[in-house]
Amino acid sequence: MNKKPRMTRAHYTFLATFINDYAVDQNLSPCDHITLASLMKRYLKGTNPLFQENRFFDAATEDVAWDPQEVGQ
């Protein structure tokens, strides 16, 4: 039973927002935040032929502290 569900833009938006908010709320390190978003992006591949991986990843990592000085602020 490895059939992937059919996802819509609303699903992708919800998941990307959830990942980003969760990472911020839990104060995940930038590495963990990026890893979480990357894993979800990989699992979502194939759920819709119009799925835009880069757009999803950008939304899921919107608040990543890319600068190490930003962590914990």
N, CA, C and O atoms as a Maestro MAE file, in Angstrom:
{
 s_m_m2io_version
 :::
 2.0.0
}

f_m_ct {
 s_m_title
 :::
 protein
 m_atom[292] {
  # First column is atom index #
  i_m_mmod_type
  r_m_x_coord
  r_m_y_coord
  r_m_z_coord
  i_m_residue_number
  s_m_chain_name
  s_m_pdb_residue_name
  s_m_pdb_atom_name
  i_m_atomic_number
  :::
  1 25 0.842 -1.185 0.000 1 A "MET " " N  " 7
  2 3 0.000 0.000 0.000 1 A "MET " " CA " 6
  3 2 0.881 1.240 0.000 1 A "MET " " C  " 6
  4 15 0.826 2.042 0.932 1 A "MET " " O  " 8
  5 25 1.678 1.399 -1.021 2 A "ASN " " N  " 7
  6 3 2.560 2.547 -1.141 2 A "ASN " " CA " 6
  7 2 2.015 3.603 -2.085 2 A "ASN " " C  " 6
  8 15 2.760 4.464 -2.551 2 A "ASN " " O  " 8
  9 25 0.716 3.545 -2.374 3 A "LYS " " N  " 7
  10 3 0.133 4.509 -3.287 3 A "LYS " " CA " 6
  11 2 0.101 5.885 -2.622 3 A "LYS " " C  " 6
  12 15 -0.367 6.039 -1.494 3 A "LYS " " O  " 8
  13 25 0.610 6.874 -3.349 4 A "LYS " " N  " 7
  14 3 0.633 8.233 -2.818 4 A "LYS " " CA " 6
  15 2 -0.714 8.900 -3.067 4 A "LYS " " C  " 6
  16 15 -1.334 8.687 -4.108 4 A "LYS " " O  " 8
  17 25 -1.169 9.713 -2.103 5 A "PRO " " N  " 7
  18 3 -2.448 10.403 -2.284 5 A "PRO " " CA " 6
  19 2 -2.327 11.526 -3.302 5 A "PRO " " C  " 6
  20 15 -1.226 11.995 -3.590 5 A "PRO " " O  " 8
  21 25 -3.430 11.944 -3.832 6 A "ARG " " N  " 7
  22 3 -3.470 13.082 -4.757 6 A "ARG " " CA " 6
  23 2 -3.559 14.346 -3.912 6 A "ARG " " C  " 6
  24 15 -4.522 14.540 -3.171 6 A "ARG " " O  " 8
  25 25 -2.552 15.200 -4.029 7 A "MET " " N  " 7
  26 3 -2.478 16.415 -3.232 7 A "MET " " CA " 6
  27 2 -2.835 17.627 -4.086 7 A "MET " " C  " 6
  28 15 -2.727 17.601 -5.312 7 A "MET " " O  " 8
  29 25 -3.261 18.686 -3.405 8 A "THR " " N  " 7
  30 3 -3.601 19.934 -4.084 8 A "THR " " CA " 6
  31 2 -2.719 21.060 -3.557 8 A "THR " " C  " 6
  32 15 -1.978 20.881 -2.591 8 A "THR " " O  " 8
  33 25 -2.805 22.207 -4.192 9 A "ARG " " N  " 7
  34 3 -2.035 23.368 -3.746 9 A "ARG " " CA " 6
  35 2 -2.360 23.707 -2.292 9 A "ARG " " C  " 6
  36 15 -1.467 24.088 -1.534 9 A "ARG " " O  " 8
  37 25 -3.614 23.575 -1.900 10 A "ALA " " N  " 7
  38 3 -4.006 23.862 -0.520 10 A "ALA " " CA " 6
  39 2 -3.273 22.944 0.462 10 A "ALA " " C  " 6
  40 15 -2.857 23.381 1.535 10 A "ALA " " O  " 8
  41 25 -3.118 21.678 0.092 11 A "HIS " " N  " 7
  42 3 -2.370 20.745 0.948 11 A "HIS " " CA " 6
  43 2 -0.910 21.187 1.082 11 A "HIS " " C  " 6
  44 15 -0.355 21.217 2.180 11 A "HIS " " O  " 8
  45 25 -0.308 21.526 -0.047 12 A "TYR " " N  " 7
  46 3 1.099 21.932 -0.036 12 A "TYR " " CA " 6
  47 2 1.302 23.211 0.784 12 A "TYR " " C  " 6
  48 15 2.261 23.325 1.548 12 A "TYR " " O  " 8
  49 25 0.395 24.158 0.616 13 A "THR " " N  " 7
  50 3 0.479 25.408 1.370 13 A "THR " " CA " 6
  51 2 0.355 25.150 2.863 13 A "THR " " C  " 6
  52 15 1.113 25.700 3.661 13 A "THR " " O  " 8
  53 25 -0.606 24.311 3.235 14 A "PHE " " N  " 7
  54 3 -0.801 23.975 4.641 14 A "PHE " " CA " 6
  55 2 0.449 23.318 5.220 14 A "PHE " " C  " 6
  56 15 0.910 23.699 6.297 14 A "PHE " " O  " 8
  57 25 0.994 22.340 4.515 15 A "LEU " " N  " 7
  58 3 2.165 21.615 5.014 15 A "LEU " " CA " 6
  59 2 3.399 22.507 5.098 15 A "LEU " " C  " 6
  60 15 4.152 22.427 6.069 15 A "LEU " " O  " 8
  61 25 3.613 23.347 4.103 16 A "ALA " " N  " 7
  62 3 4.774 24.240 4.126 16 A "ALA " " CA " 6
  63 2 4.670 25.225 5.288 16 A "ALA " " C  " 6
  64 15 5.651 25.473 5.989 16 A "ALA " " O  " 8
  65 25 3.487 25.779 5.487 17 A "THR " " N  " 7
  66 3 3.274 26.707 6.606 17 A "THR " " CA " 6
  67 2 3.460 25.994 7.932 17 A "THR " " C  " 6
  68 15 4.074 26.535 8.852 17 A "THR " " O  " 8
  69 25 2.933 24.782 8.035 18 A "PHE " " N  " 7
  70 3 3.072 24.014 9.272 18 A "PHE " " CA " 6
  71 2 4.546 23.750 9.590 18 A "PHE " " C  " 6
  72 15 4.986 23.952 10.721 18 A "PHE " " O  " 8
  73 25 5.301 23.301 8.592 19 A "ILE " " N  " 7
  74 3 6.725 22.998 8.805 19 A "ILE " " CA " 6
  75 2 7.467 24.252 9.252 19 A "ILE " " C  " 6
  76 15 8.239 24.211 10.210 19 A "ILE " " O  " 8
  77 25 7.239 25.355 8.567 20 A "ASN " " N  " 7
  78 3 7.929 26.593 8.912 20 A "ASN " " CA " 6
  79 2 7.556 27.054 10.325 20 A "ASN " " C  " 6
  80 15 8.435 27.392 11.119 20 A "ASN " " O  " 8
  81 25 6.264 27.068 10.637 21 A "ASP " " N  " 7
  82 3 5.819 27.508 11.960 21 A "ASP " " CA " 6
  83 2 6.303 26.574 13.059 21 A "ASP " " C  " 6
  84 15 6.718 27.027 14.126 21 A "ASP " " O  " 8
  85 25 6.251 25.280 12.802 22 A "TYR " " N  " 7
  86 3 6.716 24.303 13.788 22 A "TYR " " CA " 6
  87 2 8.206 24.495 14.080 22 A "TYR " " C  " 6
  88 15 8.622 24.484 15.239 22 A "TYR " " O  " 8
  89 25 8.992 24.667 13.043 23 A "ALA " " N  " 7
  90 3 10.434 24.847 13.222 23 A "ALA " " CA " 6
  91 2 10.738 26.097 14.030 23 A "ALA " " C  " 6
  92 15 11.635 26.095 14.873 23 A "ALA " " O  " 8
  93 25 9.995 27.158 13.774 24 A "VAL " " N  " 7
  94 3 10.198 28.399 14.521 24 A "VAL " " CA " 6
  95 2 9.735 28.229 15.968 24 A "VAL " " C  " 6
  96 15 10.454 28.592 16.899 24 A "VAL " " O  " 8
  97 25 8.542 27.678 16.153 25 A "ASP " " N  " 7
  98 3 7.989 27.495 17.497 25 A "ASP " " CA " 6
  99 2 8.859 26.590 18.364 25 A "ASP " " C  " 6
  100 15 9.004 26.827 19.563 25 A "ASP " " O  " 8
  101 25 9.435 25.559 17.759 26 A "GLN " " N  " 7
  102 3 10.262 24.611 18.499 26 A "GLN " " CA " 6
  103 2 11.730 25.027 18.540 26 A "GLN " " C  " 6
  104 15 12.572 24.328 19.104 26 A "GLN " " O  " 8
  105 25 12.020 26.172 17.934 27 A "ASN " " N  " 7
  106 3 13.379 26.704 17.911 27 A "ASN " " CA " 6
  107 2 14.370 25.685 17.332 27 A "ASN " " C  " 6
  108 15 15.457 25.477 17.873 27 A "ASN " " O  " 8
  109 25 13.969 25.055 16.220 28 A "LEU " " N  " 7
  110 3 14.852 24.099 15.555 28 A "LEU " " CA " 6
  111 2 16.064 24.825 14.990 28 A "LEU " " C  " 6
  112 15 15.990 25.994 14.613 28 A "LEU " " O  " 8
  113 25 17.158 24.118 14.940 29 A "SER " " N  " 7
  114 3 18.349 24.697 14.326 29 A "SER " " CA " 6
  115 2 18.073 24.850 12.821 29 A "SER " " C  " 6
  116 15 17.220 24.154 12.270 29 A "SER " " O  " 8
  117 25 18.791 25.754 12.170 30 A "PRO " " N  " 7
  118 3 18.604 25.885 10.720 30 A "PRO " " CA " 6
  119 2 18.799 24.557 9.994 30 A "PRO " " C  " 6
  120 15 18.074 24.257 9.045 30 A "PRO " " O  " 8
  121 25 19.768 23.764 10.431 31 A "CYS " " N  " 7
  122 3 20.024 22.468 9.798 31 A "CYS " " CA " 6
  123 2 18.818 21.544 9.945 31 A "CYS " " C  " 6
  124 15 18.419 20.897 8.977 31 A "CYS " " O  " 8
  125 25 18.237 21.473 11.130 32 A "ASP " " N  " 7
  126 3 17.063 20.615 11.349 32 A "ASP " " CA " 6
  127 2 15.847 21.121 10.582 32 A "ASP " " C  " 6
  128 15 15.066 20.329 10.055 32 A "ASP " " O  " 8
  129 25 15.691 22.435 10.522 33 A "HIS " " N  " 7
  130 3 14.575 23.036 9.786 33 A "HIS " " CA " 6
  131 2 14.678 22.662 8.305 33 A "HIS " " C  " 6
  132 15 13.695 22.243 7.693 33 A "HIS " " O  " 8
  133 25 15.858 22.816 7.746 34 A "ILE " " N  " 7
  134 3 16.084 22.492 6.335 34 A "ILE " " CA " 6
  135 2 15.913 21.000 6.082 34 A "ILE " " C  " 6
  136 15 15.346 20.598 5.066 34 A "ILE " " O  " 8
  137 25 16.400 20.185 7.001 35 A "THR " " N  " 7
  138 3 16.271 18.733 6.855 35 A "THR " " CA " 6
  139 2 14.800 18.327 6.850 35 A "THR " " C  " 6
  140 15 14.380 17.526 6.015 35 A "THR " " O  " 8
  141 25 14.022 18.872 7.771 36 A "LEU " " N  " 7
  142 3 12.593 18.558 7.838 36 A "LEU " " CA " 6
  143 2 11.886 18.949 6.544 36 A "LEU " " C  " 6
  144 15 11.103 18.170 6.000 36 A "LEU " " O  " 8
  145 25 12.163 20.149 6.054 37 A "ALA " " N  " 7
  146 3 11.536 20.607 4.809 37 A "ALA " " CA " 6
  147 2 11.974 19.752 3.617 37 A "ALA " " C  " 6
  148 15 11.167 19.453 2.737 37 A "ALA " " O  " 8
  149 25 13.230 19.365 3.589 38 A "SER " " N  " 7
  150 3 13.739 18.536 2.489 38 A "SER " " CA " 6
  151 2 13.110 17.152 2.480 38 A "SER " " C  " 6
  152 15 12.758 16.625 1.424 38 A "SER " " O  " 8
  153 25 12.972 16.572 3.658 39 A "LEU " " N  " 7
  154 3 12.342 15.246 3.741 39 A "LEU " " CA " 6
  155 2 10.896 15.293 3.262 39 A "LEU " " C  " 6
  156 15 10.455 14.426 2.508 39 A "LEU " " O  " 8
  157 25 10.160 16.312 3.703 40 A "MET " " N  " 7
  158 3 8.766 16.417 3.281 40 A "MET " " CA " 6
  159 2 8.676 16.650 1.780 40 A "MET " " C  " 6
  160 15 7.806 16.086 1.116 40 A "MET " " O  " 8
  161 25 9.558 17.469 1.247 41 A "LYS " " N  " 7
  162 3 9.579 17.720 -0.201 41 A "LYS " " CA " 6
  163 2 9.782 16.411 -0.961 41 A "LYS " " C  " 6
  164 15 9.124 16.155 -1.970 41 A "LYS " " O  " 8
  165 25 10.701 15.593 -0.463 42 A "ARG " " N  " 7
  166 3 10.980 14.314 -1.123 42 A "ARG " " CA " 6
  167 2 9.751 13.393 -1.087 42 A "ARG " " C  " 6
  168 15 9.438 12.733 -2.079 42 A "ARG " " O  " 8
  169 25 9.059 13.351 0.054 43 A "TYR " " N  " 7
  170 3 7.897 12.478 0.170 43 A "TYR " " CA " 6
  171 2 6.703 12.973 -0.631 43 A "TYR " " C  " 6
  172 15 5.852 12.179 -1.032 43 A "TYR " " O  " 8
  173 25 6.634 14.266 -0.865 44 A "LEU " " N  " 7
  174 3 5.519 14.821 -1.634 44 A "LEU " " CA " 6
  175 2 5.705 14.666 -3.138 44 A "LEU " " C  " 6
  176 15 4.747 14.781 -3.903 44 A "LEU " " O  " 8
  177 25 6.931 14.406 -3.556 45 A "LYS " " N  " 7
  178 3 7.189 14.227 -4.982 45 A "LYS " " CA " 6
  179 2 6.329 13.079 -5.509 45 A "LYS " " C  " 6
  180 15 6.297 11.996 -4.924 45 A "LYS " " O  " 8
  181 25 5.652 13.320 -6.589 46 A "GLY " " N  " 7
  182 3 4.806 12.297 -7.194 46 A "GLY " " CA " 6
  183 2 3.361 12.345 -6.730 46 A "GLY " " C  " 6
  184 15 2.546 11.526 -7.157 46 A "GLY " " O  " 8
  185 25 3.032 13.297 -5.857 47 A "THR " " N  " 7
  186 3 1.643 13.384 -5.396 47 A "THR " " CA " 6
  187 2 0.793 14.255 -6.303 47 A "THR " " C  " 6
  188 15 -0.434 14.254 -6.205 47 A "THR " " O  " 8
  189 25 1.447 14.998 -7.189 48 A "ASN " " N  " 7
  190 3 0.740 15.824 -8.151 48 A "ASN " " CA " 6
  191 2 1.753 16.217 -9.229 48 A "ASN " " C  " 6
  192 15 2.846 16.683 -8.908 48 A "ASN " " O  " 8
  193 25 1.401 16.033 -10.500 49 A "PRO " " N  " 7
  194 3 2.360 16.353 -11.555 49 A "PRO " " CA " 6
  195 2 2.721 17.847 -11.595 49 A "PRO " " C  " 6
  196 15 3.741 18.215 -12.178 49 A "PRO " " O  " 8
  197 25 1.909 18.698 -10.993 50 A "LEU " " N  " 7
  198 3 2.175 20.132 -10.983 50 A "LEU " " CA " 6
  199 2 2.930 20.587 -9.728 50 A "LEU " " C  " 6
  200 15 3.180 21.779 -9.554 50 A "LEU " " O  " 8
  201 25 3.289 19.646 -8.861 51 A "PHE " " N  " 7
  202 3 3.990 19.991 -7.620 51 A "PHE " " CA " 6
  203 2 5.306 20.678 -7.940 51 A "PHE " " C  " 6
  204 15 6.122 20.164 -8.704 51 A "PHE " " O  " 8
  205 25 5.499 21.845 -7.344 52 A "GLN " " N  " 7
  206 3 6.718 22.630 -7.557 52 A "GLN " " CA " 6
  207 2 7.587 22.491 -6.312 52 A "GLN " " C  " 6
  208 15 7.372 23.164 -5.304 52 A "GLN " " O  " 8
  209 25 8.574 21.603 -6.406 53 A "GLU " " N  " 7
  210 3 9.422 21.278 -5.262 53 A "GLU " " CA " 6
  211 2 10.132 22.493 -4.687 53 A "GLU " " C  " 6
  212 15 10.140 22.688 -3.472 53 A "GLU " " O  " 8
  213 25 10.716 23.299 -5.532 54 A "ASN " " N  " 7
  214 3 11.466 24.460 -5.050 54 A "ASN " " CA " 6
  215 2 10.559 25.484 -4.377 54 A "ASN " " C  " 6
  216 15 10.934 26.090 -3.373 54 A "ASN " " O  " 8
  217 25 9.392 25.669 -4.921 55 A "ARG " " N  " 7
  218 3 8.438 26.608 -4.320 55 A "ARG " " CA " 6
  219 2 7.997 26.113 -2.945 55 A "ARG " " C  " 6
  220 15 7.894 26.899 -2.003 55 A "ARG " " O  " 8
  221 25 7.737 24.813 -2.830 56 A "PHE " " N  " 7
  222 3 7.364 24.235 -1.540 56 A "PHE " " CA " 6
  223 2 8.501 24.420 -0.537 56 A "PHE " " C  " 6
  224 15 8.271 24.859 0.591 56 A "PHE " " O  " 8
  225 25 9.714 24.090 -0.942 57 A "PHE " " N  " 7
  226 3 10.867 24.187 -0.047 57 A "PHE " " CA " 6
  227 2 11.070 25.631 0.418 57 A "PHE " " C  " 6
  228 15 11.328 25.876 1.597 57 A "PHE " " O  " 8
  229 25 10.955 26.573 -0.500 58 A "ASP " " N  " 7
  230 3 11.112 27.983 -0.131 58 A "ASP " " CA " 6
  231 2 10.073 28.399 0.907 58 A "ASP " " C  " 6
  232 15 10.401 29.110 1.857 58 A "ASP " " O  " 8
  233 25 8.841 27.967 0.739 59 A "ALA " " N  " 7
  234 3 7.785 28.310 1.698 59 A "ALA " " CA " 6
  235 2 8.006 27.614 3.039 59 A "ALA " " C  " 6
  236 15 7.766 28.204 4.093 59 A "ALA " " O  " 8
  237 25 8.460 26.370 3.004 60 A "ALA " " N  " 7
  238 3 8.666 25.600 4.237 60 A "ALA " " CA " 6
  239 2 9.874 26.082 5.027 60 A "ALA " " C  " 6
  240 15 9.989 25.801 6.220 60 A "ALA " " O  " 8
  241 25 10.773 26.805 4.371 61 A "THR " " N  " 7
  242 3 11.974 27.310 5.049 61 A "THR " " CA " 6
  243 2 12.003 28.840 5.047 61 A "THR " " C  " 6
  244 15 13.073 29.444 5.121 61 A "THR " " O  " 8
  245 25 10.855 29.447 4.964 62 A "GLU " " N  " 7
  246 3 10.758 30.903 4.870 62 A "GLU " " CA " 6
  247 2 11.473 31.621 6.017 62 A "GLU " " C  " 6
  248 15 12.117 32.647 5.802 62 A "GLU " " O  " 8
  249 25 11.361 31.090 7.221 63 A "ASP " " N  " 7
  250 3 11.933 31.761 8.382 63 A "ASP " " CA " 6
  251 2 13.214 31.113 8.899 63 A "ASP " " C  " 6
  252 15 13.565 31.286 10.066 63 A "ASP " " O  " 8
  253 25 13.909 30.376 8.051 64 A "VAL " " N  " 7
  254 3 15.184 29.788 8.471 64 A "VAL " " CA " 6
  255 2 16.170 30.910 8.760 64 A "VAL " " C  " 6
  256 15 16.286 31.875 8.006 64 A "VAL " " O  " 8
  257 25 16.869 30.756 9.863 65 A "ALA " " N  " 7
  258 3 17.922 31.714 10.207 65 A "ALA " " CA " 6
  259 2 19.170 31.289 9.445 65 A "ALA " " C  " 6
  260 15 19.984 30.522 9.958 65 A "ALA " " O  " 8
  261 25 19.322 31.788 8.218 66 A "TRP " " N  " 7
  262 3 20.449 31.393 7.378 66 A "TRP " " CA " 6
  263 2 21.771 31.903 7.941 66 A "TRP " " C  " 6
  264 15 22.823 31.303 7.717 66 A "TRP " " O  " 8
  265 25 21.710 33.005 8.666 67 A "ASP " " N  " 7
  266 3 22.904 33.574 9.289 67 A "ASP " " CA " 6
  267 2 23.021 33.021 10.709 67 A "ASP " " C  " 6
  268 15 22.094 33.204 11.499 67 A "ASP " " O  " 8
  269 25 24.112 32.358 11.065 68 A "PRO " " N  " 7
  270 3 24.245 31.787 12.408 68 A "PRO " " CA " 6
  271 2 24.054 32.809 13.516 68 A "PRO " " C  " 6
  272 15 23.699 32.433 14.633 68 A "PRO " " O  " 8
  273 25 24.276 34.080 13.245 69 A "GLN " " N  " 7
  274 3 24.073 35.126 14.253 69 A "GLN " " CA " 6
  275 2 22.602 35.341 14.577 69 A "GLN " " C  " 6
  276 15 22.274 35.881 15.634 69 A "GLN " " O  " 8
  277 25 21.698 34.919 13.667 70 A "GLU " " N  " 7
  278 3 20.269 35.097 13.869 70 A "GLU " " CA " 6
  279 2 19.665 34.046 14.785 70 A "GLU " " C  " 6
  280 15 18.589 34.273 15.337 70 A "GLU " " O  " 8
  281 25 20.311 32.918 14.964 71 A "VAL " " N  " 7
  282 3 19.776 31.816 15.762 71 A "VAL " " CA " 6
  283 2 19.604 32.293 17.198 71 A "VAL " " C  " 6
  284 15 20.515 32.861 17.799 71 A "VAL " " O  " 8
  285 25 18.411 32.048 17.730 72 A "GLY " " N  " 7
  286 3 18.123 32.385 19.113 72 A "GLY " " CA " 6
  287 2 17.706 33.830 19.338 72 A "GLY " " C  " 6
  288 15 17.520 34.239 20.484 72 A "GLY " " O  " 8
  289 25 17.556 34.603 18.287 73 A "GLN " " N  " 7
  290 3 17.127 35.997 18.471 73 A "GLN " " CA " 6
  291 2 15.631 36.097 18.470 73 A "GLN " " C  " 6
  292 15 15.086 37.192 18.613 73 A "GLN " " O  " 8
  :::
 }
 m_bond[291] {
  # First column is bond index #
  i_m_from
  i_m_to
  i_m_order
  :::
  1 1 2 1
  2 2 3 1
  3 3 4 2
  4 3 5 1
  5 5 6 1
  6 6 7 1
  7 7 8 2
  8 7 9 1
  9 9 10 1
  10 10 11 1
  11 11 12 2
  12 11 13 1
  13 13 14 1
  14 14 15 1
  15 15 16 2
  16 15 17 1
  17 17 18 1
  18 18 19 1
  19 19 20 2
  20 19 21 1
  21 21 22 1
  22 22 23 1
  23 23 24 2
  24 23 25 1
  25 25 26 1
  26 26 27 1
  27 27 28 2
  28 27 29 1
  29 29 30 1
  30 30 31 1
  31 31 32 2
  32 31 33 1
  33 33 34 1
  34 34 35 1
  35 35 36 2
  36 35 37 1
  37 37 38 1
  38 38 39 1
  39 39 40 2
  40 39 41 1
  41 41 42 1
  42 42 43 1
  43 43 44 2
  44 43 45 1
  45 45 46 1
  46 46 47 1
  47 47 48 2
  48 47 49 1
  49 49 50 1
  50 50 51 1
  51 51 52 2
  52 51 53 1
  53 53 54 1
  54 54 55 1
  55 55 56 2
  56 55 57 1
  57 57 58 1
  58 58 59 1
  59 59 60 2
  60 59 61 1
  61 61 62 1
  62 62 63 1
  63 63 64 2
  64 63 65 1
  65 65 66 1
  66 66 67 1
  67 67 68 2
  68 67 69 1
  69 69 70 1
  70 70 71 1
  71 71 72 2
  72 71 73 1
  73 73 74 1
  74 74 75 1
  75 75 76 2
  76 75 77 1
  77 77 78 1
  78 78 79 1
  79 79 80 2
  80 79 81 1
  81 81 82 1
  82 82 83 1
  83 83 84 2
  84 83 85 1
  85 85 86 1
  86 86 87 1
  87 87 88 2
  88 87 89 1
  89 89 90 1
  90 90 91 1
  91 91 92 2
  92 91 93 1
  93 93 94 1
  94 94 95 1
  95 95 96 2
  96 95 97 1
  97 97 98 1
  98 98 99 1
  99 99 100 2
  100 99 101 1
  101 101 102 1
  102 102 103 1
  103 103 104 2
  104 103 105 1
  105 105 106 1
  106 106 107 1
  107 107 108 2
  108 107 109 1
  109 109 110 1
  110 110 111 1
  111 111 112 2
  112 111 113 1
  113 113 114 1
  114 114 115 1
  115 115 116 2
  116 115 117 1
  117 117 118 1
  118 118 119 1
  119 119 120 2
  120 119 121 1
  121 121 122 1
  122 122 123 1
  123 123 124 2
  124 123 125 1
  125 125 126 1
  126 126 127 1
  127 127 128 2
  128 127 129 1
  129 129 130 1
  130 130 131 1
  131 131 132 2
  132 131 133 1
  133 133 134 1
  134 134 135 1
  135 135 136 2
  136 135 137 1
  137 137 138 1
  138 138 139 1
  139 139 140 2
  140 139 141 1
  141 141 142 1
  142 142 143 1
  143 143 144 2
  144 143 145 1
  145 145 146 1
  146 146 147 1
  147 147 148 2
  148 147 149 1
  149 149 150 1
  150 150 151 1
  151 151 152 2
  152 151 153 1
  153 153 154 1
  154 154 155 1
  155 155 156 2
  156 155 157 1
  157 157 158 1
  158 158 159 1
  159 159 160 2
  160 159 161 1
  161 161 162 1
  162 162 163 1
  163 163 164 2
  164 163 165 1
  165 165 166 1
  166 166 167 1
  167 167 168 2
  168 167 169 1
  169 169 170 1
  170 170 171 1
  171 171 172 2
  172 171 173 1
  173 173 174 1
  174 174 175 1
  175 175 176 2
  176 175 177 1
  177 177 178 1
  178 178 179 1
  179 179 180 2
  180 179 181 1
  181 181 182 1
  182 182 183 1
  183 183 184 2
  184 183 185 1
  185 185 186 1
  186 186 187 1
  187 187 188 2
  188 187 189 1
  189 189 190 1
  190 190 191 1
  191 191 192 2
  192 191 193 1
  193 193 194 1
  194 194 195 1
  195 195 196 2
  196 195 197 1
  197 197 198 1
  198 198 199 1
  199 199 200 2
  200 199 201 1
  201 201 202 1
  202 202 203 1
  203 203 204 2
  204 203 205 1
  205 205 206 1
  206 206 207 1
  207 207 208 2
  208 207 209 1
  209 209 210 1
  210 210 211 1
  211 211 212 2
  212 211 213 1
  213 213 214 1
  214 214 215 1
  215 215 216 2
  216 215 217 1
  217 217 218 1
  218 218 219 1
  219 219 220 2
  220 219 221 1
  221 221 222 1
  222 222 223 1
  223 223 224 2
  224 223 225 1
  225 225 226 1
  226 226 227 1
  227 227 228 2
  228 227 229 1
  229 229 230 1
  230 230 231 1
  231 231 232 2
  232 231 233 1
  233 233 234 1
  234 234 235 1
  235 235 236 2
  236 235 237 1
  237 237 238 1
  238 238 239 1
  239 239 240 2
  240 239 241 1
  241 241 242 1
  242 242 243 1
  243 243 244 2
  244 243 245 1
  245 245 246 1
  246 246 247 1
  247 247 248 2
  248 247 249 1
  249 249 250 1
  250 250 251 1
  251 251 252 2
  252 251 253 1
  253 253 254 1
  254 254 255 1
  255 255 256 2
  256 255 257 1
  257 257 258 1
  258 258 259 1
  259 259 260 2
  260 259 261 1
  261 261 262 1
  262 262 263 1
  263 263 264 2
  264 263 265 1
  265 265 266 1
  266 266 267 1
  267 267 268 2
  268 267 269 1
  269 269 270 1
  270 270 271 1
  271 271 272 2
  272 271 273 1
  273 273 274 1
  274 274 275 1
  275 275 276 2
  276 275 277 1
  277 277 278 1
  278 278 279 1
  279 279 280 2
  280 279 281 1
  281 281 282 1
  282 282 283 1
  283 283 284 2
  284 283 285 1
  285 285 286 1
  286 286 287 1
  287 287 288 2
  288 287 289 1
  289 289 290 1
  290 290 291 1
  291 291 292 2
  :::
 }
}
